[in-house]
Each structure stands twice: as structure tokens, then as C-alpha cells.
Amino acid sequence: MNFSEVLSQSFDSIRSNKLRAGLTILGIVVGVFSVISVMTAVQTLENSINSGLSVLGTNSFIVQKYPAIQMGMGTRWKYRNRQDITWEQCQYVKEHNSKALHVSITENQIGGVVVSRFESTRPNVDVAGSDEATLATLGKNLSSGRNFTQGEVESNRGVALLGSELAEKLFPAVNPIGQTVRLNGMRFEVIGILEKQGSSFGQTQDNVIYIPITLFIRMYNEKSLSLAVMASSAETYEEVVDHITGLLRTIRKVPPGDENDFEIFSNDSLIETFRSFTIVFTSAAAGISFIALLAAGIGIMNIMLVSVTERTREIGIRKAVGAQKADILRQFLYESVLLSQIGGIIGILLGVLGGNLVALILDISPTFPWIWAFIGLVVCSLIGIIFGSYPAWKAAQLDPIEALRYE
């Protein structure tokens, strides 16, 4: 018998026992779905983290009181007891810096309401306190207008930079440059518009207003600030980190040998932290999938043994008319692999759809995990071969005379 005939008979056998075959396939679907859905979601997020977590410029890092990513409520109390990074400490670092290309004092608050003579926003604007070096360290560029000057920051001048989305909302018909906006009742002259940044994890990065850090501190009574630092090159990056760390430990009087009482993070460290979390989810999915696929494999073996028993007379007739052991073995092995592959394909399709719900929710590009889909099909084939081998071998070993006597 050629391949197409064996495959056609395998389909006929599955169709003749739809319920039993469907329940067996369901076990494969569950196992494959669990791992493909998780891997699709993880790959979707990983494709977005380069832009989503790349909140800094090249060779830049942030120094702040709290870690950028925290897991668990208990850890927050540990960091809460740290002393604030004060304005005086930030000024000390800026004045004594001799290694970094830029040192910027910055902080932000979400929930600002910005009003122009045309429109008013909801209380969801990101208000960023910044100085003349902030845009460079955060990797932001202006599409029009100019940046703050050092004199404007030091003199508390009411000037502001707007994100592209905020500018379009507040000034739908006129050039925003030179216009006036109000933030928490205070007037600001718009001097620059930032280039469009797009969305990150479902949140726009363009609904933001930058104001001088000195006004930000006065407006929000901010006690703990952040430092954004930029090295001149990748080669000097670690040297700059050590230099800034030393200055902060000195001004904050951290005893020698004690760990830092502040956090330093960069684009790379954010991405690495995120990926360490995904390992947990991937491992859990792999464990669940292994158990589900093992159960499904046992189910395939069971259904194939039942099929051998039910088709004993058929096997005897086929052997009587010339079928070889290899033909019988191949017939049942194909049926086992076919069951596994049908379940695998359905599980992959459902897993991709389920995993890409993350992309839909976070408004990021969907993805298809080609490598994991291929692995899933290979694993399903192995399950069909491993768990179908014994029933197929048992069928091939039947004595044709005894098989023909079977009722």
C-alpha cells in the first residue's frame, strides 16, 4: 500500500469513531495550547520590550530610590525606609561629576490636567520635571521648537515641552509654539514639541508635558528625585556608573561594605529583569504541557489498543490477502501520528490566538512563534510514534488464522 492509501484509511478509521477520537485529540490540544499560548504571549511582549522598555537614551541609566520593577508588596517597605534622593544630593552629583557626558535631575507624576484656549485634557497627562539635559539622557528629540536652557530651569521660568499627542489635542488648528497652557492653574509657554514616540504596552508615550524640574518640585512638593545620567560611549559606561555610584554613596554617607541605598537601572537591565520573569511562566507552561501531553499519549495508546481489538478480524482478512506485518504496523502507526498531529495543529492555532490576546489588549503587534509551532508538531509526532508503537506492533503480530476466527 502506498502512502496516500494508508493515510486515507487512517482518516476513515478516525471518522468512524468521532467521539472517541475527539476526546483523545482534546488531550493533545490542551497540552499544545498551554505552551503555545504562553510562548506566543511571551514572544509578543519580547518583540515589544525593545521599544517598550527602552525609556532611556544610548549609554544612559537612571538612579532613583525605588527599583524600576518590583515584585511583591513586602519589598516596597524595604525600599520605603531608604532616605530620599534630595535636590541637594542631585546638585552635589552634578557639580562633582567629571566622567558623565550629561547628568539630569528629573521626576514625573501621572494625572496632570493641561488646559489650552481650545481644549482641556482628562487627568491622565504625564507631567515630567526636567532640565536642559533630560531630553538627551532619555533619548528624546524635538520635532519643532527648542529645549529648556539652564537659565530657564534655574529661574523657575514657566516654559514647557509637549508630547506630540498632547500638542495635537490642545492645539488642533494652530502651531503650539508660543502658545500658552495651564497646568494645575500655573501658566506655561510652549517652547517645543517632541517627536512622536508611539505606544508602549498599551500606554501612549506622547501624552506628556515637560516642565522645569524646579517648578515641578514646587508644584508637587516632591521630596525624592531621580538622576538620569549619560556616558559619552559604551566603553566609558561602566566607569561612569562607578563614578556616579561613588558620589552618591559619599553624599548619602553609605558605610563601606554596605549595599547601595538607591537603585540604578538601564535599558539592558530592564529588559533582562523582564526576561527573568518570563522564564518562570515558560517553565510553568512547559510543566503543564508535559503532564497534559503525557496523559494524551496514554490516551492515544489506549484508543489504539481498543482499535486493534475491534479490528482484529479486519487485520486477519488483510493478512490473508497478502498484507505484510510492515503494512499493518504502518497502518496503525499512521493513525496514531495522525491523531497527534490533528490535536497539535488545533492546539497551535488556538494557542496563537490566545497568546495574541496580549497583543490586542496592549495594542502591540501580534506574532506567530514559528519555532515553537515547529517544536510542537515534532513533539506531537513523537508522541504518536512512541505511544502508538506498541498497539501497532501488537496488531502486526496477530496470527491471521486466529484473527479470522475472532468474533
VMD Tcl script that draws the C-alpha trace (Angstrom):
set ca {
  {0.00 0.00 0.00}
  {1.25 3.46 -0.85}
  {1.29 6.45 1.49}
  {-1.93 8.05 0.21}
  {-3.91 4.81 0.65}
  {-2.64 4.31 4.20}
  {-3.40 7.95 5.02}
  {-6.90 7.67 3.54}
  {-7.62 4.57 5.64}
  {-6.34 6.36 8.73}
  {-8.78 9.21 8.17}
  {-11.62 6.74 7.60}
  {-10.81 4.98 10.87}
  {-10.81 8.27 12.80}
  {-14.09 9.38 11.20}
  {-15.75 6.10 12.12}
  {-15.02 6.76 15.82}
  {-15.52 10.53 16.02}
  {-16.32 10.82 19.74}
  {-13.51 8.59 20.91}
  {-11.01 10.19 18.56}
  {-12.20 13.69 19.53}
  {-11.65 13.06 23.23}
  {-8.17 11.72 22.51}
  {-7.34 14.70 20.32}
  {-8.59 17.04 23.07}
  {-5.79 15.89 25.36}
  {-3.19 16.82 22.75}
  {-4.92 20.16 22.14}
  {-4.77 21.10 25.82}
  {-1.08 20.30 26.12}
  {-0.02 22.09 22.96}
  {-2.33 25.05 23.62}
  {-0.85 25.66 27.07}
  {2.72 26.00 25.85}
  {1.99 27.75 22.52}
  {-0.29 30.36 24.13}
  {2.32 31.22 26.77}
  {5.19 31.30 24.27}
  {3.16 33.43 21.86}
  {2.36 35.90 24.63}
  {6.00 35.96 25.78}
  {7.33 36.43 22.24}
  {4.78 39.17 21.61}
  {5.96 41.01 24.70}
  {9.62 40.42 23.91}
  {9.12 41.89 20.45}
  {7.78 45.00 22.15}
  {10.20 45.39 25.06}
  {12.99 46.91 22.98}
  {10.74 49.91 22.40}
  {8.51 49.46 25.43}
  {11.33 49.33 27.97}
  {13.79 51.48 26.07}
  {12.92 54.57 28.08}
  {16.48 55.94 28.06}
  {18.97 57.18 25.55}
  {22.00 55.21 24.41}
  {24.60 54.65 27.19}
  {22.23 56.15 29.78}
  {21.00 54.98 33.17}
  {18.63 56.16 35.89}
  {19.34 56.50 39.61}
  {16.32 56.50 41.92}
  {15.12 55.47 45.34}
  {12.95 52.52 44.25}
  {13.69 49.72 41.76}
  {12.13 50.17 38.33}
  {10.31 46.83 38.65}
  {9.13 45.47 42.00}
  {7.63 42.07 42.75}
  {5.61 41.58 45.92}
  {4.26 44.02 48.48}
  {6.84 43.17 51.13}
  {9.74 44.55 49.16}
  {8.26 48.05 48.99}
  {8.62 48.51 52.77}
  {12.32 47.73 52.46}
  {12.84 50.48 49.88}
  {10.45 52.89 51.55}
  {12.77 53.17 54.56}
  {15.60 54.47 52.41}
  {16.43 58.14 52.59}
  {15.14 60.27 49.73}
  {17.39 61.36 46.88}
  {17.13 65.07 47.59}
  {17.67 68.15 45.45}
  {20.87 68.91 47.36}
  {22.24 65.42 46.68}
  {21.39 65.71 42.98}
  {23.09 69.09 42.80}
  {26.18 67.65 44.51}
  {26.41 64.89 41.88}
  {26.02 67.39 39.02}
  {28.67 69.71 40.45}
  {31.20 66.96 41.17}
  {30.61 64.93 38.02}
  {33.79 64.53 35.98}
  {33.01 61.42 33.93}
  {29.45 61.57 32.58}
  {28.53 63.44 29.42}
  {25.20 64.56 30.91}
  {23.65 64.45 34.38}
  {19.99 65.42 34.55}
  {17.66 65.87 37.53}
  {14.22 64.53 36.71}
  {11.00 63.13 38.16}
  {7.45 62.61 36.94}
  {3.84 62.46 38.08}
  {0.88 60.97 36.23}
  {-2.53 62.62 36.50}
  {-1.98 66.19 35.36}
  {-4.72 68.27 33.71}
  {-3.49 70.58 30.96}
  {-5.71 73.32 29.54}
  {-5.32 75.45 26.42}
  {-7.67 78.06 24.99}
  {-9.05 75.32 22.72}
  {-9.19 72.12 24.76}
  {-8.76 70.57 28.20}
  {-7.35 67.11 28.91}
  {-8.51 64.42 31.27}
  {-6.41 63.95 34.43}
  {-4.11 61.44 32.73}
  {-1.23 63.57 31.44}
  {2.29 62.50 32.42}
  {3.98 65.55 33.97}
  {7.77 65.30 33.77}
  {10.08 67.61 35.69}
  {13.27 68.03 33.71}
  {16.26 70.23 33.00}
  {18.31 71.13 29.96}
  {19.94 67.65 29.79}
  {16.85 65.47 30.27}
  {15.92 65.03 26.63}
  {19.42 63.83 25.73}
  {19.65 61.31 28.57}
  {16.16 59.94 27.88}
  {16.78 59.70 24.14}
  {14.02 62.18 23.20}
  {14.12 64.51 20.21}
  {12.23 67.68 19.32}
  {10.19 67.88 16.14}
  {9.90 71.68 16.43}
  {10.85 74.48 18.79}
  {13.71 74.33 21.28}
  {14.78 72.77 24.58}
  {14.99 74.37 28.02}
  {18.04 76.45 28.84}
  {19.92 76.18 32.12}
  {18.87 79.73 32.96}
  {15.19 78.93 32.46}
  {15.44 75.96 34.82}
  {17.33 77.88 37.49}
  {14.97 80.88 37.31}
  {11.75 78.83 37.53}
  {10.55 80.17 34.21}
  {7.12 78.90 33.11}
  {8.09 77.13 29.88}
  {7.01 73.70 28.68}
  {7.63 71.00 26.09}
  {4.65 68.97 24.84}
  {4.41 65.41 23.58}
  {3.05 65.14 20.03}
  {-0.32 63.67 21.06}
  {-0.87 66.26 23.77}
  {0.06 69.07 21.38}
  {-2.42 67.85 18.76}
  {-5.20 67.63 21.33}
  {-4.59 71.04 22.89}
  {-3.92 72.91 19.64}
  {-5.84 71.17 16.84}
  {-5.73 74.08 14.38}
  {-2.73 76.27 15.28}
  {1.02 75.97 15.79}
  {1.55 75.21 19.52}
  {4.91 77.00 19.68}
  {4.47 80.29 21.53}
  {1.01 79.36 22.80}
  {0.10 79.22 26.49}
  {-1.18 76.27 28.51}
  {-2.20 75.91 32.15}
  {-1.14 73.06 34.38}
  {-2.68 72.95 37.85}
  {-3.53 76.63 37.45}
  {0.01 77.70 36.50}
  {0.73 79.27 33.10}
  {3.38 77.80 30.79}
  {4.61 78.97 27.41}
  {5.05 76.14 24.90}
  {8.59 76.31 23.50}
  {8.98 72.84 21.93}
  {7.17 69.77 20.61}
  {8.62 66.28 20.95}
  {8.83 63.75 18.15}
  {6.18 61.04 18.20}
  {7.17 58.08 20.41}
  {4.18 55.76 19.92}
  {2.65 53.35 22.41}
  {4.36 51.14 24.95}
  {2.45 48.19 26.45}
  {-0.84 49.83 25.56}
  {0.10 53.22 27.01}
  {0.92 56.22 24.86}
  {4.29 57.90 25.40}
  {3.17 61.11 23.73}
  {0.64 62.36 26.28}
  {3.32 64.17 28.28}
  {4.32 67.68 29.30}
  {7.89 68.55 30.33}
  {8.36 71.46 32.72}
  {11.46 72.75 34.56}
  {12.36 70.49 37.48}
  {12.45 73.46 39.83}
  {8.80 74.28 39.11}
  {7.92 70.59 39.29}
  {9.33 70.33 42.83}
  {7.42 73.43 43.93}
  {4.19 72.31 42.27}
  {4.18 68.74 43.61}
  {6.26 69.20 46.75}
  {8.41 66.33 45.54}
  {10.91 65.07 48.13}
  {12.70 62.24 46.30}
  {14.10 62.85 42.82}
  {15.83 60.82 40.12}
  {19.06 61.29 38.23}
  {19.34 60.49 34.53}
  {22.96 60.02 33.54}
  {24.52 59.61 30.10}
  {28.02 58.28 29.36}
  {29.92 59.53 26.35}
  {30.33 55.99 24.93}
  {29.72 52.33 25.63}
  {33.39 51.96 26.58}
  {33.09 54.53 29.40}
  {29.64 53.41 30.59}
  {30.77 51.20 33.48}
  {33.30 53.81 34.57}
  {30.55 56.43 34.69}
  {28.28 54.11 36.69}
  {31.06 53.56 39.25}
  {31.78 57.29 39.38}
  {28.16 58.33 39.99}
  {27.71 55.49 42.48}
  {30.73 56.71 44.43}
  {29.47 60.29 44.52}
  {26.05 59.21 45.79}
  {27.48 56.87 48.41}
  {29.67 59.73 49.63}
  {26.93 62.35 49.90}
  {24.45 59.81 51.37}
  {27.09 58.54 53.83}
  {26.68 54.86 52.95}
  {29.18 52.87 55.07}
  {31.90 50.93 53.20}
  {30.78 47.36 52.56}
  {27.05 48.16 52.80}
  {24.87 47.78 49.70}
  {23.71 50.88 47.87}
  {20.61 52.54 49.30}
  {19.49 53.56 45.82}
  {18.78 51.79 42.55}
  {20.49 52.04 39.17}
  {18.82 50.72 36.04}
  {19.35 50.95 32.30}
  {17.54 49.73 29.19}
  {19.50 46.47 29.28}
  {18.81 45.84 32.96}
  {15.08 46.45 32.47}
  {14.96 44.02 29.57}
  {16.98 41.41 31.48}
  {14.69 41.73 34.52}
  {11.62 41.29 32.33}
  {13.08 38.23 30.65}
  {13.91 36.64 34.01}
  {10.20 36.86 34.85}
  {9.21 35.21 31.57}
  {11.37 32.19 32.39}
  {9.04 31.39 35.29}
  {5.95 31.47 33.07}
  {7.68 29.46 30.34}
  {8.80 26.80 32.82}
  {5.30 26.56 34.29}
  {3.78 26.21 30.81}
  {6.32 23.53 29.90}
  {5.49 21.58 33.08}
  {1.74 21.76 32.48}
  {2.21 20.81 28.83}
  {4.38 17.81 29.70}
  {1.76 16.42 32.06}
  {-1.08 17.07 29.61}
  {0.82 15.54 26.68}
  {1.80 12.52 28.75}
  {-1.86 11.94 29.62}
  {-2.79 12.46 25.98}
  {-0.14 9.96 24.88}
  {-1.55 7.36 27.25}
  {-4.99 8.14 25.82}
  {-3.68 7.55 22.28}
  {-2.19 4.21 23.32}
  {-5.48 3.22 24.91}
  {-7.60 4.12 21.89}
  {-5.22 2.34 19.55}
  {-5.28 -0.84 21.68}
  {-9.07 -0.72 21.62}
  {-8.95 -0.17 17.86}
  {-6.66 -3.19 17.41}
  {-9.10 -5.35 19.39}
  {-12.14 -4.10 17.45}
  {-10.41 -4.57 14.08}
  {-8.87 -7.98 14.75}
  {-10.97 -9.68 12.06}
  {-10.15 -6.87 9.60}
  {-6.45 -7.39 10.29}
  {-6.84 -11.13 9.70}
  {-8.56 -10.54 6.33}
  {-5.86 -8.12 5.22}
  {-3.11 -10.57 6.16}
  {-4.97 -13.38 4.40}
  {-4.99 -11.43 1.12}
  {-1.30 -10.65 1.31}
  {-0.72 -7.73 3.70}
  {2.67 -7.87 5.40}
  {3.47 -7.14 9.02}
  {5.08 -3.88 7.94}
  {1.82 -2.82 6.23}
  {-0.22 -3.43 9.38}
  {2.41 -1.76 11.55}
  {2.49 1.29 9.28}
  {-1.32 1.50 9.15}
  {-1.79 1.76 12.93}
  {1.28 3.91 13.42}
  {-0.02 6.41 10.86}
  {-3.36 6.54 12.66}
  {-1.61 7.28 15.96}
  {0.56 10.03 14.45}
  {-2.44 11.48 12.61}
  {-4.40 11.76 15.85}
  {-1.47 13.55 17.46}
  {-0.92 15.91 14.53}
  {-4.59 16.90 14.33}
  {-4.52 17.75 18.04}
  {-1.20 19.56 17.63}
  {-2.43 21.74 14.74}
  {-5.61 22.67 16.58}
  {-3.63 23.38 19.77}
  {-1.16 25.59 17.88}
  {-3.91 27.63 16.20}
  {-5.81 28.11 19.48}
  {-2.56 28.86 21.32}
  {-1.54 31.55 18.83}
  {-4.99 33.16 19.06}
  {-4.95 33.00 22.85}
  {-1.40 34.30 23.16}
  {-2.05 37.20 20.80}
  {-4.86 38.42 23.05}
  {-1.99 40.07 24.93}
  {-1.10 41.96 21.77}
  {-4.73 43.02 21.34}
  {-5.07 44.18 24.95}
  {-1.74 46.06 24.97}
  {-2.13 47.40 21.43}
  {1.13 45.90 20.17}
  {1.97 43.91 17.07}
  {0.86 40.24 17.10}
  {3.33 37.47 16.39}
  {3.49 33.82 15.36}
  {6.01 31.61 17.23}
  {7.29 29.66 14.23}
  {9.99 27.86 16.18}
  {7.64 26.74 18.94}
  {4.98 25.74 16.40}
  {7.56 23.54 14.67}
  {8.66 22.09 18.02}
  {5.00 21.43 18.87}
  {4.45 19.47 15.65}
  {7.65 17.48 16.18}
  {6.67 16.64 19.77}
  {3.20 15.59 18.63}
  {4.76 13.30 16.01}
  {7.00 11.76 18.66}
  {4.02 11.22 20.97}
  {2.15 9.48 18.16}
  {5.14 7.28 17.34}
  {6.09 6.44 20.94}
  {2.61 5.73 22.27}
  {1.36 4.19 19.04}
  {4.27 1.81 18.57}
  {3.07 -0.90 20.95}
  {-0.52 -1.08 19.63}
  {0.84 -1.08 16.06}
  {3.33 -3.82 16.90}
  {0.58 -5.86 18.60}
  {-1.60 -5.56 15.52}
  {1.25 -6.60 13.23}
  {1.97 -9.71 15.32}
  {-1.60 -11.09 15.16}
  {-1.85 -14.56 13.65}
  {-4.10 -14.31 10.58}
  {-5.89 -17.62 11.26}
  {-6.66 -16.67 14.88}
  {-7.65 -13.18 13.77}
  {-10.15 -14.56 11.23}
  {-11.76 -16.67 13.96}
  {-12.25 -13.58 16.17}
  {-15.88 -12.50 16.60}
}
mol new
graphics top color blue
foreach p $ca { graphics top sphere $p radius 0.5 }
foreach p [lrange $ca 0 end-1] q [lrange $ca 1 end] { graphics top cylinder $p $q radius 0.2 }
display resetview
